[in-house]
Structure formats: C-alpha cells, structure tokens
Amino acid sequence: MKIKLIIFLFCTLFFNIQTVFCENPSLTTTTTLPPENPSLTTTTTLPPENPSLTTTTTLPSENESLTTTTTLPSQNESLTTTFPPKNPFPTAALPTEDLSLSLDRIMDKVEKRYEGQGFIARFDQKATLKAMELTDTAFGKVFIKRPGMMRWEYEVPEKQIIITDSKTLWMYRPEDNQVMTGNAPTYFGDGKGASFLSDIKVIRKNFIVTLEKNSNPDYHILKLVPKEKKYDIDAIYLSISKTTSDVARIVTYNSYGDETLIELSKFQFNQNLDDAMFSFTIPEGTDILQLEE
C-alpha cells in the first residue's frame, strides 16, 4: 500500500509543480499520510514572497478515477490531473461486488434457479485416484428430476447408464452385459455424488457453506463441508455463475485425497421429464451384481 501511495505522490508532484519548479529551484516538499488514508496532502514551501503551494490527492473508491487538484493561492488558479481508472477486476481479493453480496443471497438465487421440476445438461467428468495415481475422464448427458431422481448417460470412454429413482440405484454397462444394483441413499444420500442437484435445498440443510476468496470475475466459489462426518466426503467446491446462478463446476474431495471434477454446460431448465426415465428394467440375460450396502 505504501508503494502505491508513493507512486501516486510522485505522479502528483511531477504533473502539478513542474510549471513552477524552474522559477523556484529552492522548493522543499513535506508529505503527510493520515493513518486512515482519506487523502494525501503535499505542502510545497516557496520563497518568502510567495504563499505555499498545496496539493491534495483524493484516493479513489473502486472503479473511479484518481483526481489531483493543485491550488496556487497567489494566482487564484487550480491545476487538475486525472489518472486512469483502477482495474475493475482485482486479482488478489474478492471483487467489491462479492463483499456486498451475502452468501444467503447467492444461495437464494441458486435455489430459485433449480426450483423447477427438472433439467438436462451436458457433463464432463474427471476422476483422480490419488493413491493409485490414476485419472479417468468421461463425458455425456445428465437428466435430473426433483426430488432425488437422476439419469447419467455416459458416452465416453464407454457407454454406461447410472439411474436412480431416489430409492434404487442401477449401473448398467451394455458392453459388459452387466448391471449393478443397490440402495440409492447409500451412494447418493445427503448430497453425495452430486445428488444435491436433484434437491438443491439439501446444500444448506446438510452442509456448512462458506464463500471462498476468488479472483475469477465470472463465478462465486462455495465450499461445502458435511455437517455430519458419517460419509467419506471432506469437502465439495461449487463454481456458481454470477450471471445465471448455474452450478457450472463441482469438485469433490474424499478422505483419501481423491478428487472428482464435474463440469456442467448447455443447461435446459424447466423440463417435464417422465418418471419412466428414472427407472430401469433389467434386460433378459444380463449379469446382475448386488452393490454392498
């Protein structure tokens, strides 16, 4: 901060006393920096026959120009220098608008965005197993219906469908002629596996939510920590669009240090999706594996 103030002061002196410097080579300058820094005051003492020259620099608020006014009492004239506006997108701390936008307001907007019966989106997924140093990528299409119904259709690296009607879970791999089935709440309960997308109010109910510092001008970053440690989730980070309140990115960390990243795009909200999409009839001859509870 002191370096910035010195630069401002240097510019002020350069632009505003250069017109009298040649005539008064014996100028001396005293600078006072008030503790709260409301302004900078520079007093330049001229020879005895002339009054003093006073320069006042007003520190700008966000996105305003820096204006310096110099008054020459003997001539009753003023010189004004205006510097360019400050960068509207700071790179270190939360932008000013974030400070005024409370976490509750952000969550209110997100809940409003997802209050419809259902939506469709594209997804890109990247899963990293830390202990095994393995990374797997996939993408496809997701269908969500409130409350608790989801259908994830994987296209790459191989076709796979994950379906839940909020009670039963099916994971079908047609190329392997195999389906795994189990109790949905065990794997998707309380917001696990991005299931909070099917009931967005679960976030405030089951997680401690904080607004993270973030230099990206387009997204809010929310950190979710489970209120109860009965699952292996350490934290979930959500990237929330500031313009649409879409959940654009979900990053989940478990207690083993594994990371799952899901990026969502091409949202289609307020979709009237048939319940039949979230049920699965096992094809005849398919191998059935029971998932552990």
N, C-alpha and C positions, 0 to 999 in steps of 0.2 A: 504493500500500500504506500509506504514511504517513497519507493522508487517512482511510482506513478505520480505522486504529488510533486516530486522533484521535476519530472518531465513536464507536467502541467505548468509549473512555475517557470521553468526555462523558456517554454514557448511564450508565456505571458510577457516575460521581460524582453524577449527578443523582438516580438511584434510591436510592443507598446512603448518602449523607451528608446528605440533606435532613432527616432526622429529628433530627440533632444540630446542624445549621447555625445554627438560630435561637438555640440556647443558647450557642453558641461562635462568635461572629462573627469572631473573630481567626484562623480556620483558615488554614493555609498548606499547599499541596499540592506534593509532589515526585513526578515520574513517571519510572520507569526502564524503558527499552525494551532488553532484551537483544539483542545482534546477531543471534542466530538466532531471536528472537521466539518462544520457547516459551511465554511468558506475559507479562502486563503487571502490574507491581506499583506500586500507588499508596499512598504513605505520607502520611497527614494528621496534622500535629502539633497537638495540643490544648494548652490551657494547662498549666502545670507540674503542677498537682494531678492531671491525668488522664494515663493512658498513651496511647501513639499508636494511631491507628486505621489498620488495614492492609486494603487492598482488593486482591484478586488476581483477575485476569481471565484465564481459560484460553481460548486461541484454539481454535476447533473444528476438527475434521477435516471432510472433506466430508460434507454432509447431516446434521450433528449440530447440536444447539442450542448457543448461546453461554451459558455459565453463569458468573455472578459471585457470589462469596461474600465478605461483609464481616464481619470479626470485631471485636467490641467487647470488649477484654480485661477492662475493669473490671466489665462486667456478665455476662461469660461467655455472650454470646448471639451468634448469627450471623444475618445477613440474606442471603437468596439471591434473585438476579434471573435469570430465564431469558429470553433473547431468542429470536425465531422462528428456525427452521432456515434454513440458507442455501439459495439457489436450486440445485436438483439438476441444472439444465441450464445450465452456463456458456455464454456467448455468444461468448467470445473464443478460448479454447484448447481442445484436445482434452479431452472429458469424462474423468473419472478412470478409468472402466472401459476406455477406449481405451488408456490408458497401460499397463494391466496385460495387455491382450490383444495378444499379439505378432502381427506380420504373418504369420508362418508359421502360426499357429493360424487366422487369418482365411482364408488360402488353403487350409488343410486342410479347413475347413468348406465352402468353395466347391467344391472338387474332390469332396468327398463328395456334395454336393447334385447335381452334374452327372455323377455316375459311371454313371447308368443308360444304357440303350441309346438313348433318345430322349425328346424333349419337344415340346410345342406351346405357342405363346404368341401373344398379340396384340402388335403393334408400332405405334408412332407414330414417324415419321421426319421430321427437319427438316434440310435440307442448305443451307448458305450458301456461295456462291462470292464470296470477298472482292473479288477484282479486278473482277468484273462487277457486284458489289452485287446479286446475285440470291439469292433464298431460295425453296426449293421444299419443300412439305410433302406427306406421304403417310402412309397407314396401311394395315394389312392383317393377315395371319396368317403366322406362320413355323413351319416344321416342321424339326426338327433331329434327325439320327441320327449316332451315332458310328460310325466316325471320318470326319469330313470331308464328310458329306452334308447338304445344305441345300435347302430349298424356300421361297422368299419369294413369297407371293401378294399382290400389291398390288391394293387395291380402289379407292383414291382417290390421285391425281386421275384416273387411268385404269387399266384392268385391264392387268396385266403380271405375268409369272411369271419369276423367276430361279431356275434349278435347277442343282445340281451334284452329281455322284456322286463327287466328290473328284478326278476326272481331267478331265472335260469340263464346260464351262460353257455353258448355254443361257440366252438372254434373249429371251423371246417376248412380242411385242406383237400380240395378236389384232386390235385395231382397225386396225393398220397392215399386217396380214398380213405380218409381218416377224419373223425370228428372227436373232439374232446368236449366234455360237458361237465358242468358243476354248478355250485351255488353262486349266483351273481354277486350278492353282497360281500362274499369273501374276497372277491377280486376287484369289485367296483364300489364297495360301500364307503360312505363318508367322504366321497370326493376322490377316491383313488382312481388311477388310470384315466384321468381327465373326465371322470364321470360327472363332475360338478357342472359340466356343460349342459347336462340334461336336467339340472335343478340348480340354477345359479345361486340361489339363496343359501345353499349348503356352505358356500365360502365363508360368509360371516358367522354362520352357526357353528362350524366345526374347526375353523382356523383362526389363529391370531394374524391379522393382516396389518402390514406396515407399508408405507410409501417409501421406496428407496430413492436415494440420490441418483440422478440420471442426467447425462448431458445431451441425450437424443431429443431433439425438439418435437418429434412426432409421437412419442409413446410415453405413457406412465409405466413405471415398473413397480409391481406389487409383490411383496414377499409373503407367502403363506406358510405358517408353521402350525402343524396339528396341535389342537388343544389337549388331546389325549395321545399318549405315546404307545398306543396298542398296535400300531402298524409301523412298518419299517421306513416310512417317509420321513426324511429330515426336513426338507423344505421344497416348496414349489414357487417358481417365479413366473409371473404373468406379465406380458407386454400388452398394454391396453392402448388402442389408438385414441389419440386426443380428439380427433375429429368425428369418429364414428362410434367409439366405445366398444369396438370389436376386440375380442381376445385374439390377438394376432400370433402370439407365441406362448408356449407352455414349456417350461424347463423343470423337470422333476429330479431331485436327488434323493437316493435312499441311504440307509445307514452304512452301506458298504462302499459308498462313494460312486456308485453307478449313476449315470446321467441319461435321461430320456428327453429329447427335444422334439416338440411337435409344432410345426408352423402351419397356420390355417389361413386360407385365402378363398377368394371367389364365393363369399357367403351369399346364400339365398334364404332370407328370413321369412317368417310367417307362412311356412309350408304346412299344408294339411296332409300329413303323412299317414298312410294306412297302417293300423296296428299290425297287420299281417307281415309287414316288412321286418318286424322285430320279433318274429317267431321263426322257428326252424324245424322243418320236417326232415328227419334223417333219411337219406336215400337208402334204398334196399341194398344190402351187401356191403355197406360202409363199416369199417372197423370203428368201434366205439371205445373210447378211453375215458375213465372217470377221473376228473381232476380232484386232487386232495382238498379237503375242506380246511 
